[in-house]
Amino acid sequence: QKGGYDFFMQKEIFEQPEALKNTVMPRLHNGRADFSADNISDDIFKDINRVVVTACGTAMHAGLVGRHLIESMLRIPVTVELSSEFRYMNPILDDHTLVIVVTQSGETADSLAALRLANERGAKTISIVNVKGSSIARESDYVLYTHAGPEIAVASTKAFSVQCAGMYLIALKLAEINNMMTAEEMAAYCDAFQAAIDTVAPVLEMDEQIKGIAEKIKDTFSAFYLGRSLDYAIACEGSLKLKEISYVNSEAYSAGELKHGTISLVTEGVPIIAIATQENVLPKLMANVEEVKARGAHVIMVTDKDMSSYEGIYDDLIQVPNVDDRFGTFGVTVALQLLAYHVTVFRGYDVDQPRNLAKSVTVE
Ligand code: M6R
């Protein structure tokens, strides 16, 4: 069942090139997003003045990726709400609001309740779902299925990557329907999207190197993930992955927030995983990295950028292939999944079934 892998999580990490290909390729045609086989009407993307993404856990982090993309590229306001909060906050919704529910299982109780509330209040609803025919898929106006195949390990890996891909597809469709990008821009976006997906396989080949880095930090009590802009969303996901399976006390911070409290926790040898895929904030991020390095942190850079001018201010480098900054998500995410996986194996815990956690959270 594990197909020669030691754990389901490991198998699912390695299935990502296929999962991404199956989710994305049938929907990219002639430089546009084609949802005709999904029976998703263009109408849902028209007359929208805001987007609300609601989800839990890892799926919420895919929402953060989507927010960055849709706001920065399309200038449509996006909020991302934890479903468990959204349903109790008396949200302001109307038929100009597109609510996107993101979920692997399609059965998460809070996300289902959030969807029902959005439907009741007349918002347009679309869900990004992996499990066919699940409750959330059935109750949304439309569903964009991710084609990751079954995800068994509690820690979500391939489902996250395809959820992000779903966000990138919806962003392209929004751009097309609302005339926000030219045909040339859309074609370039599709090319960059495919190129980014193609970098996942080479990142998987870095497994041994990442294992070596994991061994260096395996005994740590705590760890911090830093990023700015899109990389903050990825930091959140990387940190969740590490904490949920390895039990390392791990937190993600926007690098700019360090000086507002967190840096007091940085002591000799504490692993800091810094994510750098966004050129426009790279000097700012590296200034923060220099500050933690000066306090003795063990800095692991995870980046697709050329780091030659920053040598000496990091200890380890996970260099993934360079991609268009909008699509920085895919390669670094896979590297962070491998890091969390190997740390957990070194610590001797059950990777697939971490304590106190269930695959599908059907209670509130
Ligand atoms: O099935 P869902 O995507 O709705 O589940 C949401 C979260 O419970 C889930 O993403 C959880 O955070 C992951 N197991 C973390 O790896």
Residues whose N, C-alpha, C, O or C-beta is under 5 A from the ligand:
A	BS01	M6R	C56 G57 T58 A59 V102 T103 Q104 S105 G106 T108 V154 A155 S156 K359 V361
